[in-house]
Amino acid sequence: MYARLALITIALGISACQSDNPYRAQSAPLPAAPATAAQTLDLSAYPAAPRDYSRYRSWGWQDNRLPAGSAWLDAAQVAEAVSNGLDQRGLRPARNAPADVLVSADSRLETRLRQVREDYPDPYYSGGLGYGGYRHGYGGYARVPMVRTYEEQVLVVSIRLFDAHSGQPVWSASAETRSGTDQSSRNQALRQAVQKALTAYPPG
């Protein structure tokens, strides 16, 4: 009796599995591509080609303006320092032809805080060498660290290069060096800052 009921249950289960599934997978058709899709090139989908800095051989001042002068540095001094620095990087002033790159530069004085650690001997430290800190004629001293904060002026130079044809910026850098208080030391600081900034040109 029980075996017959089990066979009937199995037969009903098999017939149910073979019945039609009321759920059907459906998907909407993809829309047709626009007629101009095959003729349009999306350049934004591709990485930009590396810039060839070797084609930049000549330069001129952006908007034909020299760098702005200041109370501590004359505009002609800044222009001369930048021109000499560019010359060492293979860029020559454009004479009778359009420049390949346009240059702008500026300089400014800024104040920096510099901390210096200095160690000073402490004569009141006995060092555990006996009475009064002395044993057999020798004394022990400790060194006490002290941190001093100084203000110093630095000369900051910023240089920017622009593609003369597209007007797009192609390179920029800034550098600073400690400036002195007299004109001679500031001129030297200017040359050093320009050289430090242009060390990274052309980017490698």
C-alpha positions, 0 to 999 in steps of 0.5 A: 500500500505504502509502496503504491502511494510512493510510486504515485507521488513520484509519477506526479512529481515527474509530470509536474517537472515536465509541464510548461514553465509559465515564466519566460526570459525576455529582453528588449532589443538593442537600439540601432546605432546612429548613422554617424557612429561609424564616422565619429572618432572620440579622441577622449576615449584614447590617452593623450600622446606623450609630449615631445619636448625636443621640438621646443627649441625657441622661446619668447616672453608671454604677451611680450612682457618681462617678469614683473620687478620688485623693490628687491629685484629689478625686472631685467635681472629676473629676465636675464637669470631666466634667459640664461637658465633656459639657454642651458636647457637648450632653449634659445630666444626667438629672433626672426621667427615665431617662438615654440614656447612662451615663458612667464616667470615671477619672483617673490620673497617669503618668510620661512621658520627654521628650527635648529637643535643645539646641545649645550653642556649642563654644568649642574649635572653631576653624572653620578661620579661621586661627591660634587660630580668629581672622582679622581679629578674628573667631572661629568657633564650632560648635554641639554638639547635646545630647539631654537626657531629662526625666521629667514627670508627665501627667494621663490621663483616660478617659471611656466612654459606655454605652447606658442601654437595652442596656448596650453601650459606644457610645463611649470616649476618653482624653487626657492633658496635662502636670500641674503639682505644685500643686493649681491646675495639676492642676485646670487639667490635668484640665479640659484633658484632659477637653476633649481627650478629648471633642473626638472626641464625637460621632464624625463 
